[in-house]
């Protein structure tokens, strides 16, 4: 039919534009059979020929099987669940088989401690001693036992906490296709005005009575109110990153510069981002509720989004100015040159190194799609309706405060990510320079872990690179699923 025909045409058009066919494409088709492309990214399929017979594939698989079973044994549960797209979504951010450098950077900056420190500060369970990611055969997976446990409110009665975690795990076990939607369809991570009805529907089959559901609601209200009231403090914390970065660029070089950039990125960038991203999730949940209950019409929701003036909108406006010769390429590079496809991957050149990125954006930009209307205001009826539904959360919260929180959290989520990625990009630039001292190619640097750089002797680095290359090649021969259930 027309929908399938248009989709095939769109895919062929993208393949031709990129001169590449192995692609992961995220899309939607509307009721008029028009195709909308959201994301396009390459699927890594590069395999060097190896003598497969000489590799101890079975030994590797058995080791990973032992690793999986051992974790289940320690937790005294029959099965542990893992997904590559839940929670912090490693498949999208670092890929399904990332190189050691990008994987180690991502773990250090977000999924080793930062993710859990944020959830503890927000009012959820204390999991600060645990790492969110584990890997099987070189593929990073989110540990769903930890992820779902991290969304259990800390101050709940211990019996209810235990009951809630195992309800979440059972829902996932029955509906694993929800693995990329656990915060919408499985776990309750914030309060929304329709919480009671949603919770009754989802939790009653697991023996939760009304009093238990009300006690969960009470804790989620505290967590949600805390997120609204603390947003400004985390945005301010992230604002310190720029001056600290300028100081590092001015006064340091080499390894010292690399590790100062990373440590500041973690302390002021990714930690703040975890909080701001959580606030952004709450904001989107509120907007979804407004849309569902028609408190804001779809037209008004569209007007709202056009009023935000996010980093993405600013980038598109600047590229349009570049297209019309209203801004210089040097100005564009100073603002956006740090951007890098696959933020953590040293093999990928930053925008400042490959100006074709800007040209591609320029050629595919349509001025009609960059409409920004900064004058969005709630009318009296909308204010009244929003005020009524949030009275149950806190009677002193006004509709304008809710909208202000939604605006700030969505804009800040983009901006904080944009800003901390400058530290990561600069860090990778410095690692490239560091590799040049030892005559180590950029591609080879991707096989090092960030901690390896502390040992700045040439031979040990080479040895690690060669050893990890072989491990990576072996991992590439083994196909792994998106979800592990048993």
C-alpha positions as CSV (number, residue, x, y, z in Angstrom):
1,X,0.0,0.0,0.0
2,X,0.9,3.7,-0.1
3,X,2.4,3.7,3.4
4,X,4.8,0.9,2.6
5,X,5.7,2.4,-0.8
6,X,6.5,5.8,0.7
7,X,8.6,4.2,3.5
8,X,10.7,2.2,1.1
9,X,11.2,5.4,-1.0
10,X,12.3,7.3,2.1
11,X,14.8,4.6,3.1
12,X,16.3,4.5,-0.4
13,X,16.6,8.3,-0.3
14,X,18.5,8.2,3.0
15,X,20.8,5.4,1.8
16,X,21.6,7.4,-1.3
17,X,22.2,10.6,0.6
18,X,24.6,8.8,3.0
19,X,26.0,6.3,0.6
20,X,25.5,3.7,3.3
21,X,23.0,0.9,3.6
22,X,23.4,-0.6,7.1
23,X,21.2,1.9,9.0
24,X,19.0,2.0,12.1
25,X,16.1,4.3,11.2
26,X,13.5,5.7,13.7
27,X,10.4,6.9,11.9
28,X,6.7,7.5,12.0
29,X,4.0,7.4,9.2
30,X,1.1,9.7,9.6
31,X,-2.6,9.1,8.5
32,X,-1.8,10.7,5.1
33,X,1.0,8.1,4.6
34,X,3.6,10.8,4.9
35,X,6.9,9.5,6.3
36,X,8.6,11.4,9.2
37,X,12.2,10.5,10.0
38,X,13.3,11.1,13.6
39,X,16.8,9.5,13.8
40,X,19.2,7.7,11.5
41,X,22.3,6.1,12.8
42,X,24.7,3.5,11.4
43,X,24.7,-0.2,12.5
44,X,28.2,-1.2,13.0
45,X,28.9,-4.4,11.0
46,X,32.6,-4.1,10.3
47,X,34.2,-7.5,10.9
48,X,37.8,-8.3,10.1
49,X,38.3,-11.8,8.8
50,X,39.4,-14.1,11.6
51,X,40.3,-17.7,11.7
52,X,37.2,-18.6,13.6
53,X,38.5,-22.1,14.4
54,X,41.3,-20.7,16.5
55,X,39.0,-18.7,18.8
56,X,37.7,-20.2,22.0
57,X,34.1,-19.1,21.3
58,X,32.6,-21.8,23.6
59,X,34.9,-20.8,26.5
60,X,33.8,-17.1,26.1
61,X,30.1,-18.0,26.0
62,X,30.4,-20.3,29.0
63,X,32.2,-17.5,30.9
64,X,29.3,-15.1,30.2
65,X,26.8,-17.8,31.1
66,X,28.6,-18.3,34.5
67,X,28.6,-14.5,34.9
68,X,24.8,-14.3,34.4
69,X,24.0,-17.3,36.6
70,X,26.3,-16.1,39.4
71,X,24.4,-12.8,39.6
72,X,21.1,-14.6,39.9
73,X,22.6,-16.8,42.6
74,X,23.8,-13.8,44.7
75,X,20.3,-12.2,44.5
76,X,18.5,-15.5,45.2
77,X,16.2,-15.0,42.2
78,X,15.6,-17.4,39.4
79,X,16.2,-15.0,36.5
80,X,17.9,-11.6,36.0
81,X,16.6,-9.4,33.2
82,X,18.8,-7.2,31.0
83,X,18.0,-4.8,28.2
84,X,20.1,-2.6,25.9
85,X,17.5,0.1,25.6
86,X,16.1,0.6,29.1
87,X,16.8,3.5,31.5
88,X,20.0,5.2,30.2
89,X,19.7,3.4,26.9
90,X,23.3,2.3,26.0
91,X,22.3,1.0,22.6
92,X,21.3,4.5,21.5
93,X,24.0,6.4,23.2
94,X,27.2,4.3,22.8
95,X,26.0,1.6,20.4
96,X,25.4,-2.2,20.7
97,X,29.1,-3.1,20.6
98,X,31.0,0.0,21.7
99,X,34.8,0.2,21.8
100,X,36.4,0.2,25.3
101,X,37.2,4.0,25.4
102,X,33.6,5.1,24.7
103,X,32.2,2.4,27.0
104,X,34.5,3.3,29.9
105,X,33.9,7.0,29.5
106,X,30.1,6.5,29.6
107,X,30.3,4.2,32.6
108,X,32.5,6.7,34.5
109,X,30.5,9.7,33.7
110,X,27.0,8.3,34.2
111,X,26.2,4.6,34.8
112,X,28.8,3.7,37.5
113,X,27.7,6.0,40.3
114,X,26.2,9.2,38.9
115,X,22.8,7.7,38.0
116,X,22.3,6.2,41.5
117,X,23.5,9.3,43.3
118,X,20.8,11.3,41.5
119,X,18.1,8.8,42.3
120,X,19.2,8.7,46.0
121,X,19.1,12.6,46.1
122,X,15.7,12.5,44.4
123,X,14.2,10.3,47.2
124,X,14.5,6.8,45.6
125,X,16.3,3.7,46.9
126,X,20.0,4.0,47.8
127,X,21.9,2.0,45.1
128,X,25.1,4.1,45.2
129,X,27.3,1.1,45.5
130,X,26.0,-0.5,42.3
131,X,26.7,-0.1,38.6
132,X,23.7,0.2,36.3
133,X,25.5,-1.4,33.3
134,X,27.0,-4.8,32.8
135,X,28.2,-6.4,29.6
136,X,27.8,-9.8,28.1
137,X,30.1,-10.7,25.2
138,X,31.1,-7.0,24.9
139,X,27.5,-5.8,24.6
140,X,26.4,-3.3,27.3
141,X,23.1,-4.1,29.1
142,X,21.1,-2.2,31.7
143,X,20.6,-4.4,34.8
144,X,16.8,-4.2,35.1
145,X,16.8,-5.5,38.7
146,X,18.8,-2.4,39.6
147,X,17.0,-0.1,37.3
148,X,13.5,-1.0,38.6
149,X,14.7,-1.1,42.2
150,X,16.1,2.4,41.7
151,X,12.6,3.7,41.1
152,X,11.2,2.4,44.4
153,X,10.6,5.4,46.8
154,X,13.1,5.1,49.7
155,X,10.7,6.0,52.5
156,X,8.1,3.4,51.7
157,X,7.3,0.7,54.2
158,X,9.9,-2.1,53.5
159,X,7.2,-4.7,52.8
160,X,5.6,-2.4,50.2
161,X,9.0,-1.7,48.7
162,X,9.7,-5.5,48.3
163,X,6.2,-6.1,46.9
164,X,6.5,-3.1,44.4
165,X,9.9,-4.3,43.0
166,X,8.7,-7.8,42.3
167,X,5.5,-6.4,40.7
168,X,7.7,-4.4,38.4
169,X,9.9,-7.4,37.6
170,X,6.9,-9.6,36.9
171,X,5.3,-7.0,34.6
172,X,8.5,-6.8,32.6
173,X,8.8,-10.6,32.5
174,X,5.3,-10.8,31.0
175,X,5.7,-7.8,28.7
176,X,9.4,-7.6,27.7
177,X,8.6,-5.6,24.6
178,X,8.1,-2.7,27.0
179,X,11.9,-2.7,27.8
180,X,12.4,0.8,26.2
181,X,9.3,2.2,28.0
182,X,9.8,1.0,31.6
183,X,9.4,4.6,33.0
184,X,6.0,5.0,31.2
185,X,4.5,1.5,31.3
186,X,6.1,-0.4,34.2
187,X,7.5,1.7,37.0
188,X,5.9,4.7,38.6
189,X,8.7,7.3,38.7
190,X,6.7,10.5,39.4
191,X,3.3,11.7,40.4
192,X,0.7,12.7,37.8
193,X,-2.9,13.7,38.4
194,X,-4.1,10.3,37.1
195,X,-1.8,8.3,39.3
196,X,-4.5,6.5,41.4
197,X,-6.4,5.1,38.5
198,X,-3.2,4.0,36.7
199,X,-1.8,2.4,39.9
200,X,-5.0,0.6,40.6
201,X,-5.0,-0.9,37.1
202,X,-1.3,-1.8,37.1
203,X,-0.8,-2.9,40.7
204,X,-4.2,-4.4,41.9
205,X,-3.4,-7.8,40.1
206,X,-0.4,-8.0,42.5
207,X,-2.5,-7.7,45.7
208,X,-2.0,-4.0,46.4
209,X,-4.9,-2.6,48.4
210,X,-6.0,1.1,48.2
211,X,-4.1,2.1,51.4
212,X,-0.8,0.7,49.9
213,X,-1.4,2.5,46.6
214,X,-2.1,5.8,48.5
215,X,1.1,5.4,50.5
216,X,3.0,5.0,47.2
217,X,1.3,8.1,45.9
218,X,2.3,10.1,49.0
219,X,6.0,9.3,48.4
220,X,5.8,10.0,44.7
221,X,4.2,13.4,45.4
222,X,7.2,14.2,47.7
223,X,9.6,13.1,45.0
224,X,7.8,15.1,42.2
225,X,7.5,18.2,44.4
226,X,11.2,18.0,45.2
227,X,12.1,17.7,41.5
228,X,10.1,20.9,40.8
229,X,11.6,22.9,43.6
230,X,15.2,21.7,43.2
231,X,15.5,22.2,39.4
232,X,17.0,25.7,39.6
233,X,19.8,24.5,41.9
234,X,20.9,21.8,39.5
235,X,20.8,24.2,36.5
236,X,22.9,26.6,38.5
237,X,25.3,23.8,39.4
238,X,25.7,23.0,35.7
239,X,26.4,26.7,34.9
240,X,29.7,26.4,36.8
241,X,31.0,24.0,34.2
242,X,31.8,26.7,31.6
243,X,34.1,28.8,33.7
244,X,35.9,25.7,35.1
245,X,36.4,24.5,31.5
246,X,37.8,27.9,30.4
247,X,40.3,27.7,33.3
248,X,41.4,24.2,32.4
249,X,41.9,25.1,28.7
250,X,44.0,28.1,29.7
251,X,46.2,26.5,32.4
252,X,46.6,22.8,31.7
253,X,47.6,20.4,29.0
254,X,48.2,16.6,28.5
255,X,46.9,14.0,30.9
256,X,46.2,16.6,33.6
257,X,43.9,18.5,31.2
258,X,42.2,15.2,30.2
259,X,41.3,14.1,33.7
260,X,40.3,17.6,34.9
261,X,37.9,17.9,32.0
262,X,36.4,14.5,32.8
263,X,36.1,15.0,36.5
264,X,34.5,18.4,36.2
265,X,32.2,16.9,33.5
266,X,31.0,14.3,36.1
267,X,30.7,16.6,39.0
268,X,29.0,19.6,37.4
269,X,27.8,18.2,34.0
270,X,26.4,14.7,34.0
271,X,25.3,14.7,37.7
272,X,23.3,17.9,37.0
273,X,22.1,16.4,33.8
274,X,20.7,13.3,35.6
275,X,18.6,15.6,37.7
276,X,17.5,17.9,34.9
277,X,16.7,14.9,32.6
278,X,14.5,13.4,35.4
279,X,12.7,16.8,35.6
280,X,12.3,16.8,31.9
281,X,10.7,13.3,32.1
282,X,8.2,14.7,34.7
283,X,7.5,17.7,32.4
284,X,6.7,15.4,29.5
285,X,4.5,13.3,31.7
286,X,2.6,16.4,32.7
287,X,2.2,17.5,29.0
288,X,1.0,14.0,28.1
289,X,-1.7,14.3,30.8
290,X,-2.7,17.8,29.6
291,X,-3.0,16.4,26.0
292,X,-4.9,13.2,27.1
293,X,-7.4,15.2,29.2
294,X,-7.6,17.9,26.6
295,X,-6.6,20.6,29.1
296,X,-4.3,21.8,26.3
297,X,-5.4,21.0,22.7
298,X,-3.0,19.4,20.2
299,X,-2.8,22.8,18.6
300,X,-1.8,24.5,21.9
301,X,0.7,21.7,22.6
302,X,2.3,22.5,19.2
303,X,2.3,26.2,20.0
304,X,3.9,25.5,23.3
305,X,6.8,23.4,21.8
306,X,7.4,26.2,19.2
307,X,7.8,28.7,22.0
308,X,10.7,26.8,23.8
309,X,13.7,28.1,21.7
310,X,15.8,25.0,22.6
311,X,19.4,24.4,21.5
312,X,18.1,22.4,18.6
313,X,16.0,25.3,17.4
314,X,18.9,27.7,17.9
315,X,21.2,25.5,16.0
316,X,18.8,25.3,13.1
317,X,18.3,29.0,13.1
318,X,22.0,29.6,13.0
319,X,22.5,27.1,10.2
320,X,19.8,28.9,8.3
321,X,21.7,32.2,8.8
322,X,24.8,30.5,7.6
323,X,22.9,29.4,4.5
324,X,21.9,33.0,3.9
325,X,25.4,34.4,4.6
326,X,24.2,36.2,7.8
327,X,26.7,34.5,10.1
328,X,30.3,33.3,9.5
329,X,31.4,29.7,9.6
330,X,34.0,30.6,12.3
331,X,31.1,31.8,14.6
332,X,29.3,28.5,13.9
333,X,32.4,26.4,14.7
334,X,32.9,28.3,18.0
335,X,29.3,27.5,19.0
336,X,28.8,24.0,17.7
337,X,32.3,22.7,16.6
338,X,32.4,20.4,19.7
339,X,29.4,18.3,18.5
340,X,30.4,14.8,17.6
341,X,28.3,12.0,16.2
342,X,28.3,9.4,18.9
343,X,29.4,11.8,21.7
344,X,31.8,9.3,23.4
345,X,33.4,7.8,20.3
346,X,37.0,9.0,19.5
347,X,36.9,7.5,16.0
348,X,34.2,9.9,15.0
349,X,35.4,13.4,14.0
350,X,33.9,16.4,15.7
351,X,32.1,19.0,13.7
352,X,35.1,21.3,13.8
353,X,37.1,18.6,12.0
354,X,34.5,17.9,9.4
355,X,32.6,20.9,8.1
356,X,30.5,18.6,5.9
357,X,28.3,18.1,8.9
358,X,27.2,21.7,8.7
359,X,26.8,21.6,4.9
360,X,24.6,18.5,5.3
361,X,22.4,20.3,7.8
362,X,22.4,23.4,5.5
363,X,21.2,21.4,2.5
364,X,18.4,19.7,4.4
365,X,17.0,22.7,6.2
366,X,13.6,24.0,5.5
367,X,12.9,27.4,6.9
368,X,9.2,26.6,7.3
369,X,10.1,23.9,9.9
370,X,12.0,26.4,12.2
371,X,9.1,28.5,13.3
372,X,9.7,29.8,16.8
373,X,6.9,31.7,18.6
374,X,8.2,32.9,22.0
375,X,4.8,34.4,23.1
376,X,3.0,31.3,24.4
377,X,0.8,32.1,27.4
378,X,-1.9,30.2,29.2
379,X,-5.4,31.5,28.9
380,X,-7.7,31.8,31.9
381,X,-9.5,28.5,31.3
382,X,-6.2,26.6,30.9
383,X,-4.8,28.2,34.1
384,X,-7.9,27.2,36.0
385,X,-7.9,23.6,34.8
386,X,-4.1,23.2,35.5
387,X,-4.5,24.8,38.9
388,X,-7.3,22.4,39.8
389,X,-5.4,19.2,38.8
390,X,-2.2,20.2,40.7
391,X,-4.0,21.3,43.8
392,X,-3.8,17.7,45.0
393,X,0.0,17.8,44.7
394,X,0.4,21.2,46.5
395,X,-2.2,23.8,47.0
396,X,0.3,26.7,46.7
397,X,1.5,25.6,43.2
398,X,0.2,27.9,40.5
399,X,-0.5,27.0,36.8
400,X,2.2,29.5,35.7
401,X,4.8,27.8,38.0
402,X,4.0,24.4,36.5
403,X,4.4,25.7,32.9
404,X,7.6,27.6,33.9
405,X,8.9,24.3,35.4
406,X,8.0,22.4,32.2
407,X,9.7,25.0,30.0
408,X,12.8,25.2,32.1
409,X,13.3,21.5,32.4
410,X,12.8,20.7,28.7
411,X,15.2,23.6,27.7
412,X,17.7,22.8,30.4
413,X,17.8,19.1,29.5
414,X,19.0,20.0,26.0
415,X,21.3,22.8,27.2
416,X,23.1,20.9,30.0
417,X,23.7,17.9,27.7
418,X,25.0,20.3,25.0
419,X,27.4,22.0,27.5
420,X,28.8,18.9,29.2
421,X,29.5,17.3,25.8
422,X,32.0,20.2,25.3
423,X,34.1,18.6,28.1
424,X,33.9,15.2,26.5
425,X,34.7,16.4,23.0
426,X,37.7,18.4,24.3
427,X,38.8,15.4,26.3
428,X,38.8,13.2,23.2
429,X,40.7,15.9,21.2
430,X,43.3,15.8,23.9
431,X,43.5,12.0,23.8
432,X,44.1,12.2,20.1
433,X,47.0,14.6,20.7
434,X,48.3,12.4,23.5
435,X,48.2,9.4,21.1
436,X,50.2,11.3,18.5
437,X,53.1,11.5,21.0
438,X,53.3,7.8,21.1
439,X,52.5,7.4,17.4
440,X,49.2,5.7,18.3
441,X,46.5,6.0,15.6
442,X,43.1,7.4,16.5
443,X,41.4,4.1,15.8
444,X,43.8,2.3,18.1
445,X,43.1,4.8,20.9
446,X,39.5,3.6,20.9
447,X,40.6,0.3,22.3
448,X,42.0,1.9,25.5
449,X,40.0,2.5,28.6
450,X,40.1,5.9,30.2
451,X,42.0,4.6,33.2
452,X,44.8,3.2,31.0
453,X,45.9,6.7,30.2
454,X,47.2,7.2,33.7
455,X,50.0,4.8,32.7
456,X,51.8,6.9,30.1
457,X,54.3,4.3,29.0
458,X,54.3,3.4,25.3
459,X,54.6,-0.4,25.4
460,X,51.9,-1.2,28.0
461,X,49.5,0.9,26.0
462,X,50.3,-1.0,22.7
463,X,50.0,-4.3,24.5
464,X,46.6,-3.4,25.8
465,X,45.4,-2.2,22.4
466,X,46.5,-5.4,20.7
467,X,44.9,-7.6,23.3
468,X,41.6,-5.7,23.3
469,X,41.5,-5.7,19.5
470,X,41.5,-9.5,19.5
471,X,38.8,-9.6,22.2
472,X,36.7,-7.1,20.3
473,X,37.0,-9.2,17.1
474,X,35.9,-12.3,19.0
475,X,32.9,-10.4,20.5
476,X,31.9,-9.3,17.0
477,X,31.5,-12.9,15.9
478,X,28.8,-13.5,18.5
479,X,25.3,-12.2,18.0
480,X,23.5,-11.0,21.2
481,X,19.8,-10.1,21.7
482,X,18.4,-6.8,22.8
483,X,16.8,-8.4,25.9
484,X,18.1,-11.3,28.1
485,X,15.4,-13.0,30.1
486,X,17.0,-16.2,31.2
